Amino acid sequence: MDKEDADTLFTTQTDDKSTRSLLTHCTEYEDSLSRVSSTSTFCEKPLGRLKTLDGESLYDFHAPVPSPPSLKHLPLCELAAQGTIGRLRIRYRLWRYATYVQNGGAQLHCSHIRDLIELHISQGPNTRGIRDEAWGLLVKLLRMGRAYQVAEAVLSDAQSLLPEFLASILQHNLSGQNPIPEVCHLIFSLQESRLHRLQDVMSLDRFCVLTTPELRAFPACPIDSWLMQFAETKAIEAANMGALSWTISIRGSCLVNFLLGEDTPKGYIHDVVNRICSYLKASCATPDMSHHLKGCQLLMRTQIMHPMLPFLQLAIHLSLMSATASKSFIDAGLLNIIGRSWVQGFPDARKGAAMSQAKMQNDMRVACLMVVAALSLRFSTSQDMSNYLLRHYTSPDNQGCCPYDGSIEPRDEQDACIHIPSISEFIRDDGSEELYLRSAYLLMIEGCVARRVHICHEVPSSKIGPWDHVISVLSSPRLMKGTSFSDGDRASRIILSCASAPEHYWRPLLDTLYKRNQDEIFNAFSYLLRDYLQVPKDFAKPSHDPGVDVDTFLMRFTEVNPIDRFVLLMRQAAESRPVSLGIRDAGMADLIRALHEGLFDVYNVSIGHLSGSQRESRLYACKQLQIIQDRDYETEISKRNCVPQPRRPFYERKAACRREAMILA
């Protein structure tokens, strides 16, 4: 067998009989020269070309040759140097790793995954097939939810493979062979494993190329191509859901993390902000400006959302996370763009006239208010614009501005009206494709603006009612085990958003709560209070720094934030004894204590800034809720003293101990 035949044999599939025979012999070729001699009958010439670590020929049996080390444990680079037999041994390893992956990947260790990474980045003749096979196995691991293990293998050694690995993935992406969702999950895991490391090994342009499916419309500007693909993805999501989602995808989260690194050049943030503002201007301009959006054909055709919305959503998340991004948006004229678009009735680049659909008008008002509120967290220059937007409301029937009196008449009293994000957002079972922002700030912003916009009615696809679905999600055992946090977060946001709405929208939710037993109420509100709002059991009063005075934005009536409204909602719900006992055991007393201490007054508003009526309103609502809970608890205790009761579950005993400790304190 000559060299060409051996190389051809190496590139064949492992199901070939001759290759299987060679792999069998390679498996036996482990520890001694005697085994080498036993395989010389089928591959004599390649063995003659193999060298020992001292440079002696393995085929020269007259020379004193020591036993070579086991090929089973040799590094891949040394195996490749062993010639054809070494490459066959590499292919055997690939076959073994593929078997592990097909069996679920439980047998794969960090060293095995690192072998696959080294094979993927290897360079040399006749190695392209091996590189592609290794990358295919890595993609399967990513699809199995093992992105964190792959990231750990990349960073497991002092000599990190990160630069070479990212360069190899980038090369695959340019050839159109990369599954972008899996790559984005890997990038996000790398960012979580070792924060702000990607900025050291790649530029913003290379990052955009790495996370963009194809560089179309703007091949010379990767940032533009990335933004176009992001907008297209949001349009597809809206079309599939039939409603708008305020969360950003895993691709958007990767970009936000990349831009907000400590070592990230500020020029990157300025470039992205300027491009976002340019697309916002084009999205609300006349049709002659729509050529700027030529890369967003799906966005321009969809009737679900305004072309500005994807870029406004990205601006919300960037502004919430970074003071530099907020300042850049203000310097780029984002407030002027929002104000002009609001006054003109949100003109559409697709039609050149004011929008006619009330739902799209509502979505745009919510998005604009959330952007302004995000900027108000850090910069006082946006306060005047936020007050202006809150004092004026553009009616769908009137293109001018008219004062808004704060009252919204429900379209149907029998409807279960839910504020965006609606229930259709969380019934989608695609948590692996999106990253949901667990941010109290985003919840507070949405809750505070909920009373200034229309309330949207959404009906889920299931047969049960929408509020039954919300409570079922929060009280499910699967949620308590920590396997579906995204659904629980979105269900919690819906309840708190409803609390921010006028009280005549509470009736469907209250009727649903009245039908639930104490255990379901306890499970649902334990998650909402402890996991979502993260109410501490031992809370120390924070020190508030003097900041932006946004009283006009926050305190529209006597409620400082949605948590005050939530307490009012719970006071009405506590008329039902199971609800009263359930929320008491879930930790409502801790929420009330944290509320009084100012934990949820997040907009730089200290307790000292509250007016007397606002403090009295908060104190009265909390006292009423506490009185109802104490009454129901005493009644329950007296019943238990009269009737022998079986041993209570652990969580009930723990709640009773906590109540006794609070009483003694």
KOLLUM-730387 format. One line per 2 residues: their letters; for each residue y, z negated, x of C-alpha. Coordinates in steps of 0.1 Angstrom, whole numbers, plus 5000, padded with zeros to 4 digits. Layout:
KOLLUM-730387
a	Y,Z,X  ... $
***
This chain:
KOLLUM-730387
md	5000,5000,5000  5033,5011,5016 $
ke	5068,4995,5011  5078,5018,4982 $
da	5046,5010,4962  5052,4973,4968 $
dt	5088,4974,4956  5077,4995,4926 $
lf	5051,4969,4918  5077,4941,4920 $
tt	5099,4958,4894  5072,4962,4868 $
qt	5067,4939,4838  5045,4909,4842 $
dd	5020,4921,4816  5008,4949,4840 $
ks	4973,4941,4852  4980,4948,4889 $
tr	5011,4926,4888  4992,4898,4871 $
sl	4966,4900,4899  4993,4897,4925 $
lt	5009,4868,4907  4976,4851,4906 $
hc	4971,4855,4943  5007,4843,4949 $
te	5000,4812,4929  4970,4804,4952 $
ye	4991,4812,4983  5006,4777,4987 $
ds	4999,4756,5017  4980,4771,5046 $
ls	4974,4803,5066  4939,4804,5054 $
rv	4952,4813,5020  4974,4839,5035 $
ss	4944,4855,5052  4925,4855,5019 $
ts	4952,4876,5003  4955,4900,5032 $
tf	4929,4923,5016  4952,4934,4987 $
ce	4986,4934,5004  4980,4938,5041 $
kp	5012,4956,5052  5037,4935,5034 $
lg	5020,4904,5049  5024,4919,5083 $
rl	5061,4922,5078  5065,4885,5067 $
kt	5079,4861,5093  5074,4824,5098 $
ld	5103,4801,5103  5099,4806,5141 $
ge	5101,4844,5138  5064,4851,5145 $
sl	5045,4877,5125  5021,4863,5100 $
yd	4998,4893,5106  4995,4885,5143 $
fh	4966,4861,5140  4962,4857,5178 $
ap	4995,4839,5181  4995,4801,5175 $
vp	5012,4800,5142  5018,4766,5124 $
sp	5012,4763,5087  5043,4775,5067 $
ps	5059,4752,5041  5048,4755,5005 $
lk	5064,4784,4988  5063,4763,4956 $
hl	5092,4742,4968  5111,4767,4989 $
pl	5147,4775,4979  5151,4809,4962 $
ce	5172,4822,4991  5143,4815,5015 $
la	5118,4830,4990  5138,4862,4989 $
aq	5137,4864,5027  5099,4863,5026 $
gt	5097,4899,5015  5077,4913,4987 $
ig	5055,4883,4983  5085,4861,4981 $
rl	5101,4883,4954  5068,4882,4935 $
ri	5069,4844,4937  5104,4845,4923 $
ry	5092,4866,4894  5064,4841,4888 $
rl	5090,4813,4886  5109,4834,4860 $
wr	5077,4838,4840  5071,4801,4841 $
ya	5107,4793,4831  5105,4818,4802 $
ty	5074,4799,4790  5093,4767,4791 $
vq	5121,4782,4771  5098,4796,4745 $
ng	5083,4761,4741  5117,4746,4733 $
ga	5130,4740,4768  5118,4703,4770 $
ql	5101,4709,4803  5132,4725,4820 $
hc	5149,4702,4844  5183,4705,4860 $
sh	5167,4720,4891  5150,4747,4871 $
ir	5183,4757,4853  5200,4757,4887 $
dl	5173,4782,4899  5181,4804,4870 $
ie	5218,4802,4879  5211,4811,4915 $
lh	5190,4840,4904  5218,4852,4881 $
is	5244,4852,4909  5221,4866,4936 $
qg	5231,4898,4954  5209,4923,4971 $
pn	5187,4953,4966  5162,4955,4938 $
tr	5176,4922,4922  5194,4936,4891 $
gi	5163,4932,4869  5159,4896,4881 $
rd	5196,4888,4875  5194,4902,4839 $
ea	5162,4883,4832  5177,4850,4844 $
wg	5209,4856,4824  5188,4863,4793 $
ll	5170,4829,4797  5203,4812,4802 $
vk	5216,4828,4770  5186,4815,4751 $
ll	5192,4780,4764  5228,4783,4752 $
rm	5217,4794,4717  5194,4764,4716 $
gr	5224,4741,4720  5218,4733,4757 $
ay	5252,4743,4770  5259,4709,4784 $
qv	5227,4710,4805  5236,4744,4819 $
ae	5271,4731,4827  5256,4700,4844 $
av	5233,4723,4865  5263,4744,4876 $
ls	5282,4713,4888  5252,4693,4900 $
da	5256,4700,4937  5284,4692,4961 $
qs	5286,4729,4968  5294,4740,4933 $
ll	5282,4774,4920  5311,4775,4895 $
pe	5332,4803,4911  5302,4826,4917 $
fl	5288,4818,4883  5320,4826,4864 $
as	5325,4858,4884  5290,4869,4875 $
il	5295,4862,4838  5328,4880,4840 $
qh	5310,4911,4854  5285,4909,4826 $
nl	5314,4907,4801  5332,4938,4815 $
sg	5299,4957,4809  5298,4945,4773 $
qn	5266,4925,4777  5279,4890,4770 $
pi	5274,4870,4737  5309,4855,4735 $
pe	5302,4825,4712  5275,4813,4737 $
vc	5298,4819,4767  5326,4799,4749 $
hl	5303,4770,4743  5294,4770,4780 $
if	5330,4772,4790  5339,4743,4767 $
sl	5310,4722,4781  5323,4729,4817 $
qe	5357,4718,4806  5343,4686,4792 $
sr	5320,4679,4822  5348,4682,4847 $
lh	5382,4685,4831  5408,4709,4844 $
rl	5384,4725,4869  5386,4761,4856 $
qd	5422,4764,4866  5412,4762,4903 $
vm	5388,4791,4902  5404,4816,4878 $
sl	5437,4828,4864  5448,4831,4828 $
dr	5441,4868,4827  5405,4863,4840 $
fc	5399,4835,4815  5411,4858,4786 $
vl	5388,4885,4798  5359,4860,4801 $
tt	5363,4849,4764  5372,4882,4748 $
pe	5345,4904,4734  5362,4937,4743 $
lr	5395,4946,4758  5408,4970,4731 $
af	5443,4980,4721  5458,4962,4751 $
pa	5434,4967,4781  5462,4961,4806 $
cp	5472,4928,4790  5442,4904,4785 $
id	5465,4878,4768  5474,4903,4741 $
sw	5437,4913,4737  5427,4877,4733 $
lm	5453,4870,4707  5443,4901,4687 $
qf	5406,4891,4688  5416,4856,4677 $
ae	5436,4869,4647  5408,4892,4638 $
tk	5383,4864,4638  5405,4843,4615 $
ai	5408,4872,4591  5370,4876,4590 $
ea	5366,4838,4584  5391,4839,4556 $
an	5374,4869,4540  5339,4853,4542 $
mg	5351,4819,4529  5376,4832,4503 $
al	5400,4805,4516  5420,4795,4546 $
sw	5406,4772,4573  5431,4752,4594 $
ti	5406,4746,4622  5404,4768,4653 $
si	5373,4783,4667  5355,4773,4699 $
rg	5374,4802,4716  5407,4788,4706 $
sc	5397,4753,4717  5387,4767,4752 $
lv	5421,4783,4755  5439,4751,4745 $
nf	5420,4731,4770  5426,4756,4797 $
ll	5464,4757,4791  5467,4719,4789 $
ge	5451,4710,4822  5470,4688,4846 $
dt	5470,4715,4873  5477,4745,4850 $
pk	5508,4764,4860  5535,4760,4833 $
gy	5540,4798,4835  5506,4802,4817 $
ih	5519,4782,4787  5552,4801,4787 $
dv	5534,4834,4787  5511,4825,4758 $
vn	5539,4810,4738  5561,4840,4742 $
ri	5533,4864,4732  5526,4842,4701 $
cs	5563,4843,4691  5565,4881,4696 $
yl	5535,4885,4672  5551,4861,4647 $
ka	5582,4883,4647  5562,4914,4642 $
sc	5541,4899,4614  5570,4891,4592 $
at	5590,4922,4600  5593,4955,4582 $
pd	5565,4981,4583  5582,5000,4612 $
ms	5574,4969,4634  5538,4968,4624 $
hh	5528,4990,4653  5528,4958,4674 $
lk	5497,4947,4654  5478,4979,4658 $
gc	5449,4959,4674  5444,4938,4643 $
ql	5431,4963,4618  5411,4937,4598 $
lm	5441,4913,4597  5463,4941,4584 $
rt	5438,4950,4557  5429,4915,4544 $
qi	5445,4902,4512  5435,4866,4518 $
mh	5460,4856,4544  5494,4865,4558 $
pm	5494,4882,4592  5515,4853,4606 $
lp	5489,4826,4598  5465,4829,4627 $
fl	5494,4827,4652  5509,4797,4633 $
ql	5476,4779,4634  5474,4783,4672 $
ai	5510,4771,4675  5501,4740,4655 $
hl	5473,4730,4679  5492,4738,4711 $
sl	5523,4718,4699  5502,4688,4689 $
ms	5486,4687,4723  5514,4695,4747 $
at	5551,4686,4751  5555,4716,4774 $
as	5542,4739,4747  5564,4723,4721 $
ks	5595,4728,4743  5585,4764,4750 $
fi	5581,4772,4713  5615,4758,4706 $
da	5631,4777,4735  5614,4809,4723 $
gl	5630,4806,4689  5600,4796,4668 $
ln	5622,4775,4644  5645,4804,4638 $
ii	5615,4826,4630  5601,4801,4606 $
gr	5634,4794,4589  5643,4831,4585 $
sw	5608,4839,4571  5609,4810,4547 $
vq	5643,4820,4533  5633,4856,4529 $
gf	5601,4847,4510  5577,4854,4539 $
pd	5580,4892,4542  5549,4910,4551 $
ar	5547,4936,4578  5520,4954,4557 $
kg	5544,4958,4527  5579,4951,4539 $
aa	5587,4930,4509  5583,4894,4498 $
ms	5548,4882,4491  5537,4881,4455 $
qa	5506,4860,4456  5513,4823,4450 $
km	5483,4812,4471  5495,4831,4501 $
qn	5530,4817,4496  5514,4782,4495 $
dm	5495,4787,4527  5526,4799,4545 $
rv	5546,4769,4533  5519,4745,4545 $
ac	5516,4762,4579  5554,4763,4585 $
lm	5557,4726,4576  5528,4716,4598 $
vv	5544,4735,4627  5577,4718,4622 $
aa	5561,4684,4619  5541,4690,4651 $
ls	5573,4699,4669  5590,4668,4654 $
lr	5566,4645,4671  5583,4651,4704 $
fs	5617,4668,4699  5646,4658,4677 $
ts	5660,4694,4677  5635,4703,4649 $
qd	5645,4675,4626  5673,4694,4609 $
ms	5650,4724,4602  5623,4701,4588 $
ny	5648,4684,4565  5661,4718,4554 $
ll	5626,4731,4546  5617,4699,4527 $
rh	5649,4700,4506  5644,4736,4496 $
yt	5616,4754,4479  5612,4792,4475 $
sp	5599,4799,4441  5574,4827,4437 $
dn	5595,4840,4408  5628,4838,4426 $
qg	5636,4851,4461  5665,4826,4466 $
cc	5663,4789,4475  5664,4763,4449 $
py	5663,4725,4452  5629,4710,4449 $
dg	5626,4678,4428  5592,4667,4440 $
si	5573,4673,4408  5543,4697,4405 $
ep	5528,4704,4371  5490,4708,4372 $
rd	5477,4741,4360  5448,4725,4343 $
eq	5444,4687,4338  5406,4692,4337 $
da	5405,4709,4371  5395,4690,4402 $
ci	5425,4700,4422  5421,4696,4460 $
hi	5447,4703,4486  5440,4726,4515 $
ps	5418,4724,4534  5397,4728,4503 $
is	5362,4719,4497  5351,4755,4505 $
ef	5359,4748,4541  5333,4721,4547 $
ir	5304,4734,4526  5300,4762,4552 $
dd	5271,4754,4575  5284,4768,4608 $
gs	5294,4737,4627  5280,4751,4658 $
ee	5305,4780,4658  5337,4759,4654 $
ly	5353,4729,4670  5370,4707,4645 $
lr	5400,4688,4657  5395,4651,4651 $
sa	5432,4642,4652  5449,4616,4631 $
yl	5481,4634,4637  5469,4666,4621 $
lm	5457,4645,4591  5490,4627,4588 $
ie	5510,4660,4590  5489,4676,4563 $
gc	5490,4645,4541  5528,4642,4544 $
va	5535,4678,4534  5509,4678,4506 $
rr	5534,4667,4479  5557,4695,4487 $
vh	5534,4724,4480  5512,4736,4453 $
ic	5478,4720,4449  5449,4744,4452 $
he	5418,4743,4430  5386,4753,4447 $
vp	5351,4753,4432  5321,4749,4455 $
ss	5292,4772,4453  5268,4743,4444 $
ki	5261,4733,4408  5276,4698,4412 $
gp	5313,4690,4408  5336,4693,4439 $
wd	5343,4656,4441  5306,4648,4437 $
hv	5300,4671,4466  5326,4653,4487 $
is	5312,4618,4481  5276,4631,4486 $
vl	5286,4644,4520  5302,4612,4531 $
ss	5274,4589,4518  5244,4610,4530 $
pr	5220,4593,4555  5222,4624,4577 $
lm	5259,4618,4582  5254,4581,4590 $
kg	5230,4591,4618  5258,4610,4635 $
ts	5245,4646,4632  5271,4661,4610 $
fs	5305,4647,4620  5324,4679,4612 $
dg	5314,4678,4575  5323,4641,4573 $
dr	5357,4647,4590  5366,4675,4566 $
as	5354,4655,4536  5376,4625,4548 $
ri	5406,4648,4551  5401,4661,4516 $
il	5401,4625,4502  5432,4615,4522 $
sc	5450,4647,4512  5443,4640,4476 $
as	5457,4605,4481  5490,4622,4493 $
ap	5492,4643,4461  5508,4630,4429 $
eh	5488,4604,4410  5479,4626,4381 $
yw	5456,4645,4405  5436,4614,4412 $
rp	5417,4613,4379  5388,4636,4388 $
ll	5382,4617,4421  5384,4583,4404 $
dt	5360,4594,4377  5335,4604,4404 $
ly	5339,4571,4422  5333,4552,4390 $
kr	5299,4568,4386  5287,4558,4421 $
nq	5268,4527,4430  5279,4501,4456 $
de	5256,4514,4484  5270,4550,4481 $
if	5306,4537,4481  5298,4515,4512 $
na	5283,4544,4531  5311,4568,4522 $
fs	5340,4546,4530  5324,4531,4561 $
yl	5325,4565,4576  5360,4572,4564 $
lr	5374,4539,4577  5354,4533,4609 $
dy	5345,4568,4622  5373,4590,4610 $
lq	5404,4567,4608  5388,4545,4635 $
vp	5402,4513,4620  5396,4485,4646 $
kd	5382,4451,4636  5404,4433,4661 $
fa	5438,4449,4661  5468,4440,4682 $
kp	5502,4451,4671  5514,4481,4691 $
sh	5548,4483,4708  5568,4511,4692 $
dp	5591,4531,4715  5624,4541,4699 $
gv	5619,4578,4690  5629,4605,4666 $
dv	5642,4593,4633  5622,4613,4608 $
dt	5626,4590,4578  5636,4618,4556 $
fl	5605,4637,4565  5581,4608,4561 $
mr	5595,4585,4534  5599,4607,4504 $
ft	5594,4579,4479  5581,4545,4490 $
ev	5551,4557,4510  5554,4558,4548 $
np	5523,4578,4554  5491,4590,4536 $
id	5474,4556,4543  5498,4539,4520 $
rf	5489,4564,4493  5452,4559,4501 $
vl	5457,4521,4494  5473,4529,4461 $
lm	5443,4552,4453  5418,4525,4462 $
rq	5437,4500,4441  5430,4521,4410 $
aa	5394,4529,4422  5387,4491,4426 $
es	5389,4487,4388  5352,4495,4391 $
rp	5333,4466,4405  5308,4487,4426 $
vs	5337,4505,4441  5356,4472,4448 $
lg	5326,4456,4465  5317,4487,4484 $
ir	5351,4493,4499  5353,4455,4507 $
da	5321,4456,4527  5332,4489,4543 $
gm	5361,4471,4560  5391,4476,4536 $
ad	5405,4443,4548  5407,4456,4584 $
li	5425,4488,4571  5451,4466,4553 $
ra	5457,4445,4584  5461,4475,4606 $
lh	5484,4491,4581  5507,4461,4580 $
eg	5507,4460,4618  5519,4497,4620 $
lf	5488,4514,4634  5492,4544,4611 $
dv	5530,4548,4614  5525,4575,4640 $
yn	5557,4594,4639  5577,4570,4661 $
vs	5586,4550,4631  5583,4512,4636 $
ig	5579,4486,4610  5615,4476,4616 $
hl	5627,4509,4603  5612,4504,4569 $
sg	5636,4495,4541  5631,4464,4519 $
sq	5618,4484,4490  5593,4502,4512 $
re	5579,4469,4526  5577,4454,4492 $
sr	5559,4484,4478  5533,4483,4506 $
ly	5529,4446,4503  5525,4447,4466 $
ac	5498,4474,4467  5478,4456,4494 $
kq	5480,4423,4475  5468,4439,4443 $
lq	5439,4455,4460  5430,4422,4477 $
ii	5432,4402,4445  5408,4426,4427 $
qd	5384,4426,4456  5384,4388,4458 $
rd	5378,4385,4420  5348,4408,4421 $
ye	5334,4392,4452  5336,4357,4436 $
te	5319,4370,4405  5292,4386,4425 $
is	5286,4354,4444  5283,4333,4413 $
kr	5258,4358,4399  5237,4356,4430 $
nc	5237,4318,4429  5224,4318,4393 $
vp	5196,4344,4399  5172,4344,4428 $
qp	5179,4374,4450  5156,4391,4475 $
rr	5166,4392,4511  5197,4414,4515 $
pf	5198,4445,4538  5212,4440,4573 $
ye	5245,4457,4566  5251,4434,4536 $
rk	5244,4403,4556  5267,4416,4584 $
aa	5295,4422,4559  5291,4387,4544 $
cr	5293,4372,4579  5324,4392,4586 $
re	5340,4380,4553  5332,4344,4561 $
am	5347,4348,4596  5379,4363,4581 $
il	5381,4334,4556  5377,4308,4584 $
a	5403,4326,4605 $
***
